Amino acid sequence: MTAMRIAVSQISSTTDPRSNLELVRDAVRRAEGARVVVLPEATMCRFGVPLGPVAEPLDGPWASAVHEIAVQHDVVVVAGMFTPSGDRVANTLLVTGPDLHVGYDKIHLFDAFGFQESRTVVHGESPVVFEVDGVTLGVATCYDIRFPELFRALADLGASAVLVGASWGAGAGKKDQWELLVRARALDCTSYVVACGQAYPGDLGVVAPTGIGFSTVADPFGKVVAQLPEQVSDTVVDLDFDVVARAREVLPVLANRRLTSS
């Protein structure tokens, strides 16, 4: 397969997992023939409230309902949720569809800008890739995008695109950093980066810094091929994987590496 349509659904999730399930359902209905529908980190429940009471395992009701939606529409859904992990939770990106139901636990926790995600969240250990129609895709979550080694590792595992769910906090320079990081990671791993964030919630009266919008798709040469505004919105993008092959031929940064992590 040389091309794939991916939908990006920039929502503003609430604190009610059941109502957020309807946001997932609506996003899939709007997906316009996409094979994969990407939603943000914390789709199950926005940040700013205790996460332990809403966390469920991958075989629990919420993830199972998302799976049913994906199967009904013959798509793969990528959406952020929280799973139990001892006395804390894991920040999990659910990947589910026909014959597919896995989770990626966020490796790099947001202990920055005065926040300490690790106080309530357990970090993951391993990168995750999966296949759709013979194409390998990788996943990452929010703060992960500041760590190029993860994106290179996903490329080493065969990923031609990395799907990122985020709940990017607002702040001085944060929008510029977001776009720069999406484009840089695409260049680092000569893959598409499809980064879906929570919409800016200001008009909804939400105080928690849950998102800025501006979901962004960058191609393997670092070019922005799609970007949403700050409001709740959707787009679909057609990824041309011949561009990945061409980028890796003319810009062989993966092959030319001299330093690799042990």
C-alpha positions, 0 to 999 in steps of 0.5 A: 500500500502506498497511500492511506487516509487518516482522520484527525479529530481535535476534540475537547474532552470532558470529565465524563467518559460516557460523554467522551465516548460519544465524541469518539463515535461522532469523530468516526462518523465524520472520518470520510473514508479514513482507515485510521481515526486519531484523537487526542491524549486524555480522550477518555477524561480530560486532565485536571481531575483525579484520574484513578477513579476513571481508569479502566483496563484495556478490556474494560467497558470504555475501551471495549466500547471504542473497539466496537465503534471501530469494528462497526466502521471498519477503522482503527481508532487511536485515542488516549485513556487511563489504565490502572497501575498499582496506586497510580495510573498509566497514560495509555494510548488505545489502538483498536480496530478489527483484529487489533486492540493494544495500548501504548503507555506513555514513556516520557512523563510531563515533569516540566513547566511546574507539573509532575505527571509522575506523581500520579502516573507510571511511565511505560517501558516500550515503543509500540507499532502496529500494522494497518493494510500492511503499513507499519505505524507507531504511536507516541503521546504528548511530551514524548514528542520532545524525545527524538530517540523514541521516534527513531526507535519507531522508525527502526521498528518499521514505522512510516508514520507516527501518530501522536495524541496530545493534551498540550498545555498553553503557555508562552511559546508553547504553540511555536514549540509544538509545531517546531517539534512535530516538524523536527520529529518528522525530519528525525525519523523521515516519517510522517508525524500526525499529531492530534491535540486537544482543542483550546477549551477557553470558550468552554470555561475549562480552567485546566491547561488541557490543550491549545488546538493546532493539531499538525501533520508533517511529512518526512521532509518536515513540511506541514501538510495540514494544521487545524485551528485552535477550536474543535475541528477535524481534517483528513489527510492522505499520506503518500508512503512513496514520500517516505521512501524518497525521503529515506533515499535522499536524506538517509539520516537513519542509515547515517547515524553514528551514535545510537542508544544502547 
